[in-house]
Each structure stands twice: as structure tokens, then as C-alpha cells.
């Protein structure tokens, strides 16, 4: 039998990104860490608690000052891997990774392996948006 070829939009440039094929509908918990194992993470202290910022593989925001920064912030109930992983794994998105240093912000308690938030912690849209300023100042170009 002839092996069915995967559509182009699902193929990955594994040599460049070191990621495996992913499909949001089939992603299992154990696969999440494997997809982004090469990324660099920063923990930024804010008045509303620590914030995890992950750098898309292939960029170092502290060394590559010539690349503009592209910030992402995931949807509710997701994190940067489950929200953006399959998008940035597309071959067609390689141009974005070449042109920008892509930083993914995970809301408190949404990063992989996150511990439960403290009792009484209030996550508001104002708190979340204020935290973005701390990320911008950390990587200010």
C-alpha cells in the first residue's frame, strides 16, 4: 500500500524547529513539553505574581536586538503551546520566526506544570494587561 502523504499545511520543518507533528485535537498532556522542549523561559516578577514568558525556539531576545518582538497571549483555558503551537509549527510561519523574536506570555497558573494559584488570588483583565508592561520593559529595545 502507498503511504498517504500529509498535507503541506500539516508538515513541519523539523530540522529548524525540532518539533513533532501536532494536531490540536489529538494533543495529549505528555506531548506538550516535547513540542517546546528547546524554548527558553523567563519568569518575570510583577505586583500580581510571577509571569512566565517563553521564547519561540531560534531567538534570544537579549542578544538579537535587531529583531522586533512579537508578543502573544493565549486564549482562556489554554497556554501558549495549546493556543499557538500548531500555528507556529506550520512551514508557512517560518518567515515570521525569521523576522521576529516571538515571545509567548502565559497567564499566571497557565504555564506548563503550574501549581494552583493561591487561595484568594484574583485574576482580572486589568491585572493581566498590567503584567504585559513588565514584559515589554524586560525586553525593551
N, C-alpha and C positions, 0 to 999 in steps of 0.2 A: 504494500500500500504506500502511496505517496503521502509524505507528511505535509499537512496543511500549513502554509506559511502564515505567520502572524501579520495582521495589517500593519502598515507603516506607522500609524499613529500609536500603536502599542509597543513598537520596538524601541529599545533603549540603546544609547551609546554607552555600553557597559565599561568600555576601556576608559572613557573620560570620567564617568560619574561613579563607577564602582557600585552600581545599584542593581538589583534584580528586577525582573518584570513585576509590575504591581497592577492590581486592579482593585479599586476602592471597595467593590462589592465582595471580593474574595479575601481581603486582607485579614490576617489573623493577628492576635496580640503579639505573638513571638516574632512576627515579621517586621514590626515597626522599628525595632532597634537595628535590625540588619540593614534596612534601607538607608539609614542615615548614620551608620557607624563611623564614617570618616569626617563628620562635621565637627566644627569647633563650637563650643558653647561658652557663653559668658553669663554670669549671674550678676545682675545689677541691682544694688540696694536702692529702694525707693521708700518714701514715707508710708506707702501702702503695702510694704513687704517686698521680698526679693522677686525679681523678674528674670526669667530665663530667655536669653536671646541666642538663637542658633544660626550659624553661618553656613550658607549653602556651600557644599564642597567645591574647592577650587578657588576660594577667595580668602584673603586675610585683610580685614578692614583696617588693621593697624599698620600694615605695610603697603597696601595698594591704595594710596591716597588719590591716585589719578582716576579710579573708577567711582562713578556716582553710586550712592547707596539706594537700594530698592528695599523698602520695608514691607513686610507682610504681617497681617494679623488675622488669625484663623476665625472661623465661624463658631457659634455657640455649640458646645458639646463635642468639639474636635480639638486637635492641636495642629501644629504646623505640618506634621507628617501626613496625618489623615486628610487634611484640608488641601495641601499644596503638593504633596509627594508625587502623585501621578502626573500633575501638570508639568512640574519642573523636570520630570524624568523623560518627557517627550523629546524626541530628536529635534523637533521644530523649535524647542525652547532653548537649545544650546546657545543661540545668538544672545539671548538675554543674560545668560551666565557669563558670556564673554564680555558683554558691555557693562554689566552692573555687578556690584557686590551685593548679593541678596541676603538680607538679614530677616529671620523669622522670629517674631515675638510670640511667646506663649503666655497666655494669661496665667496668673497665679493658680496653681493647682491643676493646670492642664498639661504641663510638660511630662514627658515620659517618665514613669517611676515616681511621680509626685506623691507626696504624703498628703493626707487630708488637711484641709485648711483648718486653722484653729477655730474652736467654738466661738461664735460671735463675729467672725470675720464677715465684713460686708463688702461684697464686690458690686460696685456701681459703675455705670458708664463713665461718670466723672473721674472716679479713681483710675479706671483702666486708661482713659485718654490722657490723664496727667502723667502716667507712667511712660508714655511714648516720648515725652520730653526728655526724660532721663536717658533713654536710649539714644536719642538724637545728640544730646550733649556728650555722651560717652564716645560716639564715633563722629563727632563734628569735624567736618572737612573745611 
